[in-house]
Amino acid sequence: MTKKRKHQEDFQKVKLKVGKKKPKLENATDTTFKTKAIQIPEQLKEDGVLPTQNRKLNIKDLLSQMHHYSPGVKQNALLGLKDLLSQYPFVIDAHLSNIISEVAAVFTDKDSGVRGAAVHLLQFLASKIRAEQIAPFFPLVSAHLSSAMTHISEGIQEDSLKVLDVLLEAYPALLTDRSSILLKNFVELISHQQLSKRLKSSREKLSWMLSVNPNRRITSQQWRLNVLTRLKKFLQAVVDGSSEKEDEGLQEQKDSPHSVRNPICVSWKGHANNQQHIQLFENGGLRPKINSSFRLRSLASVMDSAEKGLSSAENLKGFIEVIIPLLIECWIEASPAQSAPILGNLLESEYQQLMQQVLSIIHLLWKLTKRHDETYKMELWLRMNYLVDFKHHFMRHFPYSLQETVKHKKKDSCKGGNRYCMTSSNSVDHLLLNLTLCDIMVSLASTSTLQVDSGWLDMIRKFVTETLQDGSRLNSKQVNRLLGVTWRLMQIQQNK
C-alpha cells in the first residue's frame, strides 16, 4: 500500500446526500436525559414557624430587604418591621442584634423617606428595649449617629438630630458616656476650623468660627437654634448623670470600712407590736464587704482623659474654650441693635429663643465646673478669660424683654407689674432668661472683686430687688434661679 493510498484512508471526506440526516460524530455527547424536581419539606420547616406580617414576610425577609438598592423597598421593610414587632414583641429579643445593626445602618441613607421611617422605628424600639438590653450594641448605634451628624449631606445632618432626640429621651446615660465624641460633632455642625498660615506656623490652638451654608433649606440661625437646643439637652443629661454619680459616691462613703455601722431608728412600741421589722446584715452595712483586690475596669477608674469626657477638668476646659466663643458669636447675631430703648431691651421672639439656649448652655457648663475639686481655681480661670466679653455683650442691654405685637387682651396676662415676666407663644421665659444671665455673671464675682464689679453688680441687684418686690407668681425654675442669684449676692456683699 502506497503512502498516498494510506493518507486517503485516514482522512476520508464523508459525502453528504440531500435529504439525509447528518451522521453523528463519534465523540458526540448524548443529551437526551430528563430531570425531576426534588422537594424536601423539612428545609422550610424552621422558617415556617417565624411569625409574618400582613404581606407574609417574616423577620429574616424584612431584614434582608434592608440591603435592597430601591429606597421604596427599604422604606416598606422598615414599616413592615414596625408592624411585625408591634404584633409579636417577643421577636425583638430573639433578633435584637440584627435589628439594631440594620436600623442604625440607614441613619446615613440617601433617601429622606428611609431615614424618616428609621427614626419612627427607632422611637418604637426605644419604648420596648430596656437600657441594659441595648447597652452591648450602643457603641454601634453611637458610631452610626456620629457618622450622620458629620455627614456632608444637609438632610442627613438634620435627621441625625431627630435620632439624637430619641436616644436622649430613652437612653441618656448611655449617650453621655460617649460625650467626648458627640460634643465635637455638635461643634462641627455649626462651625468649622479657621485655618490660616499664621495658625499653622505658630503653636496657637486652632480656632473655630460659625459656618454659613446657603444650600440648607432653613436659615443659618434656625439651624444653630436646632443644634444648640440638642446640645443643651445633652449637657443637661451630663449634669443629671454626674449628680447621680455623686449620690452613689456618697453612698459608697457611707458603706466604707470607716463607717461600717449605720444607725437604725427603732420604735420599741412598734417593734413589740410587730409593726416594725429590723433586718440585720453581716457587717452592719447596706452592702456586704468583699475582701478581694480585684475590681472591674469601670470601678477601678482606669479610664484615660478621652473616655472621661466632661468629668475631666482638662476636657471641660478644652470644650469651654471652643464653645464659648461660638456662643458669643451666636449671641451677637441675635442681640438687638444699639438703638434699643433704655428700659428693657426689646427682642424678637426667634432671636430670644437663640439667646435663651446660649445662656442655658453656659449655665450648665458653669454647673459642671463646680463639680470638680478645685472649684476656686476654675472660677478664677473663668473670670480671667470670659468676664470682659460677658460684660460687653451680655450686660450691654440688660435686662431683656420681648417685643410683643399681640392684642391688648394678652397684655394683661401678667398680673403683676413686672415688665420682664412676659411669656411668649414660643414658650420663651423672659424672666428666666434674665435670671440665668444674672446667675452666670454673679458666679464670676467675689468679695475681693466687689469694688471692680460694682457697676454691673448694681444692675443685677436692682433687677433682683424689683423681681422680689413685684409680687407676681413665679414657677419652680424661676424661684430656683432667683434664690441662687440672691444667695450669691448675699455671700458677696454681706453688709447689704
C-alpha positions as CSV (number, residue, x, y, z in Angstrom):
1,M,0.0,0.0,0.0
2,T,1.4,3.3,-1.1
3,K,1.7,6.3,1.2
4,K,-0.9,8.2,-0.9
5,R,-3.5,5.5,-0.5
6,K,-2.9,5.3,3.2
7,H,-3.3,9.0,3.6
8,Q,-6.6,8.9,1.8
9,E,-8.0,6.1,4.1
10,D,-7.1,8.0,7.2
11,F,-8.7,11.3,6.2
12,Q,-11.7,10.3,4.2
13,K,-14.3,13.0,3.5
14,V,-17.8,12.0,4.1
15,K,-20.1,12.8,1.3
16,L,-23.5,14.2,2.4
17,K,-26.6,13.5,0.4
18,V,-29.5,15.7,0.1
19,G,-32.5,14.7,2.3
20,K,-30.4,12.5,4.6
21,K,-29.6,13.3,8.2
22,K,-26.1,14.2,9.1
23,P,-24.4,11.2,10.8
24,K,-23.5,11.6,14.5
25,L,-19.9,12.2,15.4
26,E,-18.0,9.6,17.3
27,N,-17.3,11.9,20.2
28,A,-20.8,13.4,20.4
29,T,-22.4,13.7,23.9
30,D,-25.8,12.3,24.4
31,T,-28.1,15.0,25.8
32,T,-31.3,13.0,25.8
33,F,-31.9,12.9,29.6
34,K,-34.7,14.2,31.8
35,T,-34.7,15.8,35.3
36,K,-37.2,15.8,38.1
37,A,-37.6,18.3,40.9
38,I,-36.7,17.1,44.4
39,Q,-38.8,18.6,47.2
40,I,-37.7,18.4,50.8
41,P,-40.4,20.0,53.1
42,E,-38.2,19.8,56.1
43,Q,-36.0,22.6,54.8
44,L,-38.8,25.1,55.1
45,K,-40.0,23.8,58.5
46,E,-37.9,26.3,60.6
47,D,-38.9,29.4,58.6
48,G,-42.5,28.4,58.7
49,V,-42.5,28.8,62.5
50,L,-41.4,32.5,62.3
51,P,-44.4,34.9,62.5
52,T,-45.2,37.0,59.5
53,Q,-46.8,40.4,58.9
54,N,-49.7,41.2,56.6
55,R,-47.5,40.8,53.5
56,K,-46.5,37.3,54.6
57,L,-42.9,38.4,55.3
58,N,-41.0,37.2,58.4
59,I,-38.2,39.0,60.3
60,K,-35.5,37.5,58.1
61,D,-37.2,38.6,54.9
62,L,-37.7,42.1,56.1
63,L,-34.1,42.4,57.3
64,S,-32.8,41.1,54.0
65,Q,-34.8,43.8,52.2
66,M,-32.9,46.5,54.1
67,H,-29.9,45.9,51.7
68,H,-32.0,46.5,48.6
69,Y,-31.0,49.2,46.1
70,S,-34.5,50.6,45.9
71,P,-35.4,53.2,48.5
72,G,-39.1,52.2,48.3
73,V,-38.3,48.6,49.2
74,K,-36.2,49.7,52.2
75,Q,-38.9,52.0,53.4
76,N,-41.5,49.3,53.2
77,A,-39.2,47.0,55.0
78,L,-38.9,49.4,57.9
79,L,-42.7,49.9,58.0
80,G,-43.1,46.1,57.9
81,L,-40.7,45.7,60.8
82,K,-42.7,48.1,62.9
83,D,-45.9,46.2,62.2
84,L,-44.3,42.8,62.8
85,L,-42.6,43.8,66.0
86,S,-45.8,45.5,67.3
87,Q,-47.8,42.3,66.8
88,Y,-45.1,39.9,68.0
89,P,-42.9,41.7,70.6
90,F,-41.0,38.5,71.5
91,V,-39.3,38.7,68.1
92,I,-37.3,41.7,69.4
93,D,-35.4,39.7,72.0
94,A,-34.6,36.9,69.6
95,H,-33.2,39.1,66.8
96,L,-32.1,42.2,68.7
97,S,-28.6,42.3,67.3
98,N,-29.7,42.1,63.7
99,I,-32.5,44.7,64.2
100,I,-30.3,47.3,65.9
101,S,-27.4,46.9,63.3
102,E,-29.8,47.2,60.3
103,V,-31.8,50.1,61.6
104,A,-28.6,52.0,62.7
105,A,-27.1,51.5,59.2
106,V,-29.8,53.5,57.5
107,F,-29.2,56.6,59.6
108,T,-27.0,57.8,56.7
109,D,-29.2,56.6,53.9
110,K,-29.5,58.9,50.9
111,D,-33.3,58.8,50.8
112,S,-35.2,61.0,53.3
113,G,-38.1,58.7,53.4
114,V,-35.9,55.8,54.5
115,R,-34.3,57.9,57.2
116,G,-37.8,59.1,58.4
117,A,-39.0,55.5,58.6
118,A,-35.9,54.5,60.6
119,V,-36.5,57.3,63.1
120,H,-40.1,56.2,63.7
121,L,-38.9,52.5,64.1
122,L,-36.2,53.6,66.5
123,Q,-38.7,55.5,68.5
124,F,-40.9,52.4,68.7
125,L,-38.0,50.2,69.7
126,A,-36.9,52.6,72.4
127,S,-40.2,52.0,74.2
128,K,-39.7,48.3,74.0
129,I,-36.0,47.8,74.7
130,R,-34.5,48.5,78.1
131,A,-31.2,50.3,78.6
132,E,-29.4,47.1,79.8
133,Q,-30.6,45.2,76.7
134,I,-29.3,47.8,74.2
135,A,-26.1,48.6,76.1
136,P,-23.9,45.9,74.3
137,F,-25.0,47.3,70.9
138,F,-24.9,51.0,71.8
139,P,-21.3,51.6,70.6
140,L,-22.5,50.6,67.1
141,V,-25.6,53.0,67.4
142,S,-23.3,55.8,68.6
143,A,-20.9,55.3,65.7
144,H,-23.7,55.5,63.1
145,L,-25.1,58.6,64.9
146,S,-21.7,60.3,64.7
147,S,-21.4,59.4,61.0
148,A,-24.8,61.0,60.4
149,M,-24.0,64.2,62.4
150,T,-20.8,64.7,60.5
151,H,-22.2,63.7,57.1
152,I,-21.7,66.0,54.1
153,S,-25.4,65.9,53.3
154,E,-27.5,68.6,55.0
155,G,-30.6,66.4,55.1
156,I,-28.7,63.6,56.9
157,Q,-27.4,66.1,59.4
158,E,-30.9,67.4,60.1
159,D,-32.3,63.9,60.6
160,S,-29.4,62.9,62.9
161,L,-30.8,65.5,65.4
162,K,-34.1,63.5,65.4
163,V,-32.2,60.3,66.1
164,L,-30.4,62.2,68.9
165,D,-33.8,63.3,70.4
166,V,-34.9,59.7,70.6
167,L,-31.7,58.4,72.2
168,L,-31.6,61.4,74.7
169,E,-35.1,60.6,75.8
170,A,-34.7,56.9,76.1
171,Y,-31.0,56.3,76.9
172,P,-29.4,59.5,78.3
173,A,-26.8,57.7,80.4
174,L,-25.6,55.5,77.6
175,L,-25.3,58.5,75.3
176,T,-23.4,60.7,77.7
177,D,-20.8,58.0,78.2
178,R,-19.5,59.0,74.7
179,S,-19.6,62.7,75.3
180,S,-16.0,63.3,74.1
181,I,-17.0,62.3,70.5
182,L,-20.5,63.7,70.4
183,L,-19.5,67.2,71.8
184,K,-17.1,67.6,68.9
185,N,-19.9,66.6,66.5
186,F,-22.0,69.4,67.9
187,V,-19.3,71.9,67.3
188,E,-18.8,70.7,63.7
189,L,-22.5,71.1,63.0
190,I,-22.4,74.9,63.4
191,S,-18.8,75.8,62.7
192,H,-15.6,75.0,61.0
193,Q,-11.9,75.3,61.9
194,Q,-10.3,78.6,60.9
195,L,-7.1,77.5,59.1
196,S,-4.5,80.1,58.2
197,K,-0.8,80.2,57.6
198,R,-0.3,82.1,60.9
199,L,-2.0,79.5,62.9
200,K,-0.2,76.7,61.1
201,S,3.2,78.3,61.7
202,S,2.6,79.2,65.3
203,R,1.7,76.9,68.2
204,E,-1.7,78.6,68.8
205,K,-4.8,76.4,69.1
206,L,-7.0,76.1,66.1
207,S,-9.9,78.5,66.4
208,W,-13.5,77.8,65.3
209,M,-15.8,80.2,63.5
210,L,-19.5,79.9,62.7
211,S,-20.3,78.5,59.3
212,V,-23.0,79.6,56.8
213,N,-24.5,77.1,54.4
214,P,-26.7,78.8,51.8
215,N,-27.8,75.4,50.4
216,R,-29.7,74.5,53.6
217,R,-33.4,74.6,53.4
218,I,-33.6,76.6,56.7
219,T,-31.8,79.7,57.7
220,S,-28.4,79.6,59.5
221,Q,-29.9,81.0,62.7
222,Q,-32.7,78.4,62.8
223,W,-30.2,75.6,62.2
224,R,-28.0,76.9,65.0
225,L,-31.0,77.1,67.2
226,N,-31.8,73.4,66.4
227,V,-28.3,72.3,67.2
228,L,-27.9,74.3,70.4
229,T,-31.3,73.0,71.7
230,R,-30.0,69.5,71.4
231,L,-26.6,70.5,72.9
232,K,-28.5,71.9,75.9
233,K,-30.4,68.7,76.3
234,F,-27.2,66.7,76.1
235,L,-25.4,68.8,78.7
236,Q,-28.5,68.6,81.0
237,A,-28.2,64.8,80.7
238,V,-24.5,65.1,81.6
239,V,-25.3,67.2,84.6
240,D,-28.0,64.9,85.8
241,G,-25.7,61.9,85.3
242,S,-22.9,63.5,87.3
243,S,-25.3,64.3,90.2
244,E,-26.4,60.7,90.3
245,K,-22.8,59.6,90.4
246,E,-22.2,62.0,93.3
247,D,-25.1,60.4,95.2
248,E,-23.6,57.0,94.6
249,G,-20.2,58.2,95.8
250,L,-21.8,59.5,99.0
251,Q,-23.4,56.1,99.4
252,E,-20.1,54.3,98.9
253,Q,-18.5,56.5,101.5
254,K,-21.2,55.5,104.0
255,D,-20.6,51.9,103.2
256,S,-16.8,52.2,103.6
257,P,-15.0,50.4,106.4
258,H,-14.5,53.7,108.2
259,S,-18.3,54.0,108.7
260,V,-19.4,50.3,108.8
261,R,-22.2,50.7,111.3
262,N,-25.3,52.5,110.1
263,P,-27.7,53.8,112.8
264,I,-31.1,52.4,112.9
265,C,-34.0,54.2,114.5
266,V,-36.1,51.7,116.3
267,S,-39.5,52.3,117.9
268,W,-39.8,49.7,120.6
269,K,-43.6,50.0,120.8
270,G,-43.9,49.4,117.1
271,H,-41.4,46.5,117.3
272,A,-43.2,44.9,120.2
273,N,-46.5,45.1,118.3
274,N,-44.8,43.5,115.2
275,Q,-45.3,46.8,113.3
276,Q,-41.6,47.3,112.6
277,H,-39.2,44.7,111.4
278,I,-35.4,45.0,111.9
279,Q,-33.2,43.3,109.3
280,L,-29.6,42.7,110.3
281,F,-26.7,42.3,107.9
282,E,-23.4,40.5,108.5
283,N,-21.3,43.7,108.9
284,G,-24.0,46.2,109.7
285,G,-23.7,48.0,106.3
286,L,-26.0,48.2,103.3
287,R,-23.6,46.3,101.1
288,P,-21.5,43.3,102.1
289,K,-17.8,43.8,102.4
290,I,-15.8,41.9,99.8
291,N,-12.2,41.1,100.8
292,S,-10.7,41.0,97.3
293,S,-8.1,43.0,95.5
294,F,-9.7,42.5,92.1
295,R,-12.1,45.2,90.7
296,L,-13.9,45.7,87.5
297,R,-12.4,48.1,85.0
298,S,-15.3,50.5,85.3
299,L,-14.9,50.6,89.1
300,A,-11.1,50.9,89.1
301,S,-11.2,54.3,87.4
302,V,-8.5,53.5,84.9
303,M,-10.1,55.4,82.0
304,D,-8.0,57.9,80.1
305,S,-8.9,61.5,79.8
306,A,-10.7,60.9,76.4
307,E,-13.0,58.3,77.9
308,K,-13.8,60.5,81.0
309,G,-15.5,63.2,78.9
310,L,-16.6,66.3,80.7
311,S,-15.9,64.6,84.1
312,S,-12.2,65.5,83.5
313,A,-11.3,69.1,84.3
314,E,-8.9,69.3,81.4
315,N,-11.5,68.1,78.9
316,L,-14.1,70.5,80.3
317,K,-11.7,73.5,80.0
318,G,-10.9,72.4,76.4
319,F,-14.6,72.3,75.4
320,I,-15.4,75.6,77.1
321,E,-12.5,77.2,75.2
322,V,-14.1,76.0,71.9
323,I,-17.8,76.5,72.5
324,I,-17.9,79.8,74.4
325,P,-16.5,82.0,71.5
326,L,-19.1,80.3,69.2
327,L,-21.9,81.0,71.7
328,I,-20.8,84.6,71.9
329,E,-21.0,84.9,68.1
330,C,-24.5,83.4,68.1
331,W,-25.4,86.0,70.8
332,I,-24.1,88.9,68.8
333,E,-26.1,87.8,65.7
334,A,-29.3,87.5,67.9
335,S,-28.7,90.6,70.0
336,P,-30.7,93.7,69.2
337,A,-29.2,97.0,67.8
338,Q,-27.7,99.7,69.9
339,S,-30.7,101.9,69.4
340,A,-32.7,99.7,71.8
341,P,-34.7,101.6,74.5
342,I,-33.1,102.1,77.8
343,L,-35.8,100.4,79.9
344,G,-35.6,96.8,78.8
345,N,-34.1,95.6,75.6
346,L,-36.8,94.7,73.1
347,L,-36.2,91.4,71.3
348,E,-37.9,89.5,68.6
349,S,-39.2,86.0,69.6
350,E,-36.9,84.0,67.3
351,Y,-33.8,85.8,68.4
352,Q,-34.7,85.4,72.1
353,Q,-35.0,81.6,71.7
354,L,-31.4,81.5,70.4
355,M,-30.3,83.7,73.3
356,Q,-32.1,81.6,75.8
357,Q,-30.3,78.4,74.5
358,V,-26.9,80.2,74.6
359,L,-27.4,81.2,78.3
360,S,-28.7,77.8,79.2
361,I,-25.7,76.1,77.8
362,I,-23.3,78.4,79.6
363,H,-25.2,77.9,82.8
364,L,-24.9,74.1,82.5
365,L,-21.2,74.4,81.8
366,W,-20.8,76.6,84.9
367,K,-22.6,73.8,86.9
368,L,-20.1,71.2,85.6
369,T,-17.2,73.4,86.7
370,K,-18.5,73.4,90.2
371,R,-18.5,69.6,90.4
372,H,-14.7,69.5,90.4
373,D,-12.5,69.6,93.4
374,E,-10.6,72.8,92.6
375,T,-13.7,75.0,92.2
376,Y,-12.0,78.2,93.3
377,K,-9.2,77.8,90.6
378,M,-11.9,77.1,88.0
379,E,-13.8,80.2,88.9
380,L,-10.6,82.3,88.7
381,W,-9.9,80.8,85.3
382,L,-13.4,81.6,84.0
383,R,-13.3,85.1,85.3
384,M,-9.9,85.8,83.8
385,N,-10.9,84.5,80.3
386,Y,-14.6,85.5,79.9
387,L,-15.6,88.3,82.3
388,V,-14.7,91.1,79.9
389,D,-16.6,89.6,76.9
390,F,-19.6,88.8,79.1
391,K,-19.8,92.3,80.5
392,H,-19.6,93.8,77.0
393,H,-22.1,91.5,75.3
394,F,-24.5,90.3,78.0
395,M,-24.8,93.3,80.3
396,R,-24.8,95.9,77.5
397,H,-28.6,95.9,77.1
398,F,-29.6,94.1,80.3
399,P,-32.5,93.4,81.2
400,Y,-34.2,91.9,78.2
401,S,-37.9,91.8,77.3
402,L,-40.0,90.7,74.3
403,Q,-41.3,93.0,71.7
404,E,-44.9,91.8,71.5
405,T,-47.4,92.7,68.7
406,V,-50.4,90.8,70.1
407,K,-53.8,92.1,71.0
408,H,-54.5,94.2,74.0
409,K,-56.2,91.4,75.9
410,K,-53.0,89.4,76.1
411,K,-51.1,92.3,77.6
412,D,-52.8,91.8,80.9
413,S,-51.8,88.1,81.1
414,C,-49.0,89.1,83.6
415,K,-51.0,90.1,86.7
416,G,-48.0,91.7,88.4
417,G,-46.3,95.0,87.4
418,N,-43.1,93.2,86.4
419,R,-42.3,94.0,82.8
420,Y,-39.9,91.1,82.5
421,C,-42.3,88.3,83.4
422,M,-44.0,88.1,80.0
423,T,-44.0,84.7,78.3
424,S,-44.3,84.5,74.5
425,S,-46.2,82.0,72.5
426,N,-43.0,80.1,71.7
427,S,-42.5,79.1,75.4
428,V,-39.7,81.6,76.0
429,D,-39.5,82.5,79.6
430,H,-38.1,86.1,79.7
431,L,-37.7,86.3,83.4
432,L,-35.9,83.0,83.4
433,L,-33.6,84.3,80.7
434,N,-32.7,87.4,82.7
435,L,-32.2,85.4,85.9
436,T,-30.0,82.9,84.1
437,L,-27.9,85.8,82.9
438,C,-27.6,87.1,86.5
439,D,-26.7,83.6,87.8
440,I,-23.9,83.3,85.2
441,M,-22.5,86.8,86.0
442,V,-22.6,86.7,89.8
443,S,-20.7,83.4,89.8
444,L,-17.7,85.3,88.3
445,A,-17.8,87.9,91.2
446,S,-16.4,87.5,94.7
447,T,-15.8,89.6,97.8
448,S,-12.3,90.6,96.8
449,T,-13.6,91.9,93.4
450,L,-16.6,93.8,94.7
451,Q,-15.3,97.3,94.0
452,V,-14.2,96.4,90.5
453,D,-17.6,94.8,89.6
454,S,-19.8,97.3,91.4
455,G,-21.1,98.7,88.1
456,W,-22.8,95.6,86.7
457,L,-23.5,94.1,90.1
458,D,-25.7,97.2,90.9
459,M,-27.7,96.4,87.7
460,I,-28.2,92.8,88.8
461,R,-29.1,93.8,92.4
462,K,-31.7,96.3,91.2
463,F,-33.2,93.7,88.9
464,V,-33.4,91.1,91.6
465,T,-34.9,93.6,94.1
466,E,-37.6,94.6,91.6
467,T,-38.4,90.9,90.9
468,L,-38.7,90.1,94.7
469,Q,-40.9,93.2,95.3
470,D,-43.1,92.6,92.3
471,G,-45.4,90.1,93.9
472,S,-46.1,88.1,90.7
473,R,-46.3,84.3,90.8
474,L,-43.1,82.5,89.8
475,N,-42.7,78.9,88.6
476,S,-40.3,76.5,90.2
477,K,-37.4,77.2,87.7
478,Q,-37.7,81.0,88.2
479,V,-37.8,80.6,92.0
480,N,-34.8,78.3,92.0
481,R,-32.8,80.6,89.8
482,L,-33.8,83.7,91.8
483,L,-32.8,82.1,95.1
484,G,-29.4,81.1,93.6
485,V,-28.7,84.6,92.5
486,T,-29.9,86.1,95.8
487,W,-27.8,83.8,97.9
488,R,-24.7,84.5,95.8
489,L,-25.3,88.3,96.2
490,M,-25.6,87.9,99.9
491,Q,-22.3,86.0,100.1
492,I,-20.5,88.6,98.0
493,Q,-21.8,91.7,99.9
494,Q,-23.0,90.7,103.3
495,N,-23.5,94.2,104.7
496,K,-26.4,94.8,102.3
